[in-house]
Structures are given as structure tokens and as C-alpha cells.
Amino acid sequence: MRPIIPLSIVIVVAAIVGILGSSNYDVYVAERDQRNLQLAVDDCKKLFPQGINQEECITKSLDVFGTEYQKEQWSQRDIYP
């Protein structure tokens, strides 16, 4: 048996495993960031009374953990109450 055939099979299997691992990692990162954002917003609400300090805290939390859609929604809250 030629060594090229087993080597090509190993390369194809490695590529498939790499693709699957990458997609699972992206899902994990999205879930982790959402969980961290929720915890950060909860902390902001506990630490600061409603007002400018709380809004700044939430804005900073969104900058770190939020998606572009969430940031857009937060910025639109004053325009469209």
C-alpha cells in the first residue's frame, strides 16, 4: 500500500476535526461573553444607583462583552424610548 493514501486520509480527518473544533469554540465564546455581560450588568445595577454612573458602567460592560447588535440597541434607547 502506498504511504500517500493513509497520509491523505489522516490529513482529511484532521481538517474535519479542526473545522468542527473551531465552530464549537465560536459557540462557546459567544455563550461565555453573553453570560459575562449579564453578570457585569447585574453588578452595575447592584453597585450604582440608577443614573449616570450606572449607565457608564453598563456601557463599559457592553464595550467589552456585548455584540454589535447589543451595543446598537443600547445606543438607541435614548433616541427611541
N, C-alpha and C positions, 0 to 999 in steps of 0.2 A: 504494500500500500504506500502510496506516495505521501510524504510528510506535508505536502501542501494542503491536502484535503482536511486532515484533522486541525491544522493550523487555521484554515479559513473558517471551520466550524467554531473554533474557540473564539475567533475574532467576532463573528456574528453574534454568538451568545453574550459576549462581553458588551457589545454595543447595545443589545436589547436590555441587559441588566442596567447599564448606565442610563439609558433613556427612562426606564421605569423608576430608578432611584432618583433621578432629577425631578420628575413630575411629583413624586411623593414628597420630596423635600420642599417644593414650592407650596404645596398644600399645607405642610407642617408650619412653614414660616408664616403664611397668611393667618392660620389659626392662632399661632403664638402671638403675633402682632395684635390681633383683634382682642385677645384675652388681656394682653398688657395694656392696651388702650383703655379697656373697660376698667381695669384696676386703677390706672392713673386718673381717669375721670372721677371715679369714686373717691379716691384720695383727695383730689382737688375740692370736691364738694364737702368733704369732712374737714379739711384744713382751713378753708376760707369761707367766710360768709358770702352770700350772693352779692356779686358786684364785680368791679374791675379786676381785682386780684384773682378771683376765681376764674373769670373769663381768660385772663392771661395764662393761668395755669393750664386750663383746658386747651387753649390754642397751642401752647408749647407741647403738650402731650400729643395733640393731633399732628404737629410737625414731625414728631419722632415716630409715632406708631400708626398714624392714620393713612388711609388710601387717598388718592386724589379726589375721589368722589366724596369721601367724608369731609375733606378739607373744603371742598366747594360748598357742600351743604352747610357747614359751619359759617362760612363767609357770607352765605346768602340769608342767614337768619335775620339780619338787621334790615335787609332790603325788602324781604317778603315775610313779615311776621306771621 
